[in-house]
């Protein structure tokens, strides 16, 4: 079974569109028989994507560091929950369990996870597809900045190309699976 790691927020954000997109992604993964790997929390968009995947009969693996297991409220109903010592081991375990990565709206933690796997891909440490779901234009400025980095010579075109961006979850998932 293929598994996709979803990076996303521990809050739901201000627009209901974010939680709706997360629920759609969780359901879509389950319907396609693709396992979900995520940050292990029961709150925010993290909880929404996990609950939707579980409700649709999906396999869900959460990875949460000890320090956040009570703060982010570790999800108790997962297929498997890994409690790891720290954030570094969280990201390493999520990457180990996953065949691709997908970022939904989130905060600085989501960005940090996204940028780390993107950097790993640039360095050739993995060849797993990386997607960015641009819900309601949430990531528009980030994508524009990545393009600006290319224009200014700080990001190679090939490295920018490692990040697949789309606003439609079905089409984006199709692209990630095809890579």
C-alpha positions in Angstrom: 0.0 0.0 0.0 1.2 3.5 -0.8 1.3 6.0 2.0 1.3 9.8 1.7 2.5 12.0 4.5 0.3 15.0 5.0 1.8 18.1 6.7 -0.9 20.5 8.1 -1.9 22.7 10.9 -2.8 21.9 14.5 -5.4 24.6 14.2 -8.2 24.9 11.7 -7.5 28.4 10.6 -10.1 31.1 10.0 -11.7 29.8 6.8 -13.9 26.7 6.9 -12.5 25.9 3.5 -9.3 24.6 5.1 -11.0 22.0 7.2 -13.3 21.0 4.3 -10.2 20.5 2.1 -8.5 18.4 4.8 -11.6 16.2 5.2 -11.7 15.8 1.4 -8.1 14.8 1.3 -8.5 12.2 4.1 -11.6 10.7 2.4 -9.8 10.7 -1.0 -6.8 8.9 0.4 -8.9 6.2 2.0 -11.1 5.8 -1.1 -8.0 5.2 -3.2 -6.5 2.7 -0.7 -3.6 5.1 0.1 -2.5 5.2 3.8 -2.2 8.5 5.6 0.9 9.4 7.6 0.6 12.7 9.6 1.6 14.4 12.8 -0.6 12.3 15.1 -2.8 15.0 16.7 -6.5 15.0 17.2 -6.8 18.8 16.9 -6.9 21.2 14.0 -6.6 20.2 10.4 -4.5 17.3 11.6 -7.4 15.8 13.4 -9.8 16.6 10.5 -7.7 14.8 7.9 -7.2 11.8 10.2 -10.8 11.5 11.2 -12.0 11.7 7.6 -9.6 9.0 6.5 -10.6 6.8 9.4 -14.3 7.4 8.7 -13.8 6.3 5.1 -12.1 3.1 6.2 -8.5 4.3 5.7 -5.2 3.4 7.3 -3.8 6.2 9.4 -0.4 6.4 11.0 0.4 9.3 13.4 3.8 10.3 14.6 4.0 12.7 17.5 6.8 13.7 19.8 6.5 13.1 23.5 6.4 16.8 24.3 3.4 17.4 22.1 1.4 14.3 22.9 -0.6 16.2 25.5 -0.4 19.7 24.0 -1.6 18.7 20.5 -3.7 15.9 22.1 -2.5 12.7 20.5 -5.2 11.0 18.5 -6.4 7.8 20.2 -8.1 6.0 17.3 -5.4 5.6 14.7 -4.3 2.5 13.0 -0.9 3.1 14.6 0.5 6.0 16.7 4.2 6.4 17.1 5.4 8.5 20.0 8.9 9.6 19.4 11.4 11.6 21.6 11.6 14.8 19.5 10.6 16.7 16.4 13.7 15.5 14.4 12.7 11.9 15.0 9.1 12.8 14.1 10.0 14.0 10.7 12.4 11.2 10.1 9.8 8.6 11.0 7.1 10.3 8.9 9.5 10.3 5.9 10.4 6.7 6.5 6.7 5.6 6.5 5.8 7.6 3.4 6.0 7.3 -0.4 5.1 11.0 -1.0 4.4 14.2 0.8 1.5 16.7 0.7 1.2 20.0 2.5 -2.2 21.4 3.4 -2.6 24.8 5.0 -0.7 25.2 8.3 1.7 27.4 10.2 5.4 27.5 10.7 5.6 23.8 11.6 3.9 22.8 8.4 6.3 25.1 6.5 9.3 23.7 8.3 8.3 20.1 7.5 7.7 21.0 3.9 11.0 22.8 3.5 12.9 20.0 5.1 11.6 17.3 2.7 12.0 19.7 -0.2 15.6 20.2 0.8 16.2 16.5 1.2 14.9 16.0 -2.3 17.2 18.8 -3.6 20.1 17.0 -2.0 19.1 13.7 -3.5 18.3 12.1 -0.1 14.9 10.9 -1.4 13.1 10.8 -4.7 9.5 11.0 -3.3 7.0 13.4 -4.8 6.1 16.6 -2.9 2.8 18.4 -3.3 1.4 21.6 -2.1 -2.4 21.9 -2.0 -3.2 25.6 -2.5 -6.6 25.8 -0.8 -8.2 29.1 -1.6 -4.9 30.7 -2.6 -3.4 30.0 0.8 0.0 29.2 -0.7 -0.1 31.6 -3.6 2.5 34.0 -2.1 4.8 31.2 -1.1 4.7 29.8 -4.7 5.3 33.3 -6.1 8.3 33.7 -3.7 9.7 30.3 -4.8 9.5 31.5 -8.4 11.2 34.8 -7.3 14.0 32.7 -5.8 14.5 31.1 -9.2 14.5 34.5 -10.9 17.1 35.8 -8.5 19.4 32.8 -8.8 19.0 31.3 -5.4 16.8 28.3 -6.4 17.5 26.1 -9.4 14.6 25.5 -11.8 15.0 21.8 -11.2 14.6 22.2 -7.5 11.5 24.4 -7.9 10.1 21.7 -10.1 10.3 19.2 -7.3 7.3 20.9 -5.7 4.0 20.1 -7.5 1.4 22.7 -6.7 -2.3 22.5 -7.3 -5.7 23.7 -6.0 -7.6 20.6 -6.9 -6.9 17.7 -4.5 -7.9 15.0 -7.0 -5.7 16.3 -9.8 -2.8 16.9 -7.4 -3.1 13.4 -5.9 -3.1 12.0 -9.5 0.1 13.9 -10.3 1.8 12.7 -7.1 0.9 9.1 -7.6 2.0 9.2 -11.3 5.5 10.5 -10.3 
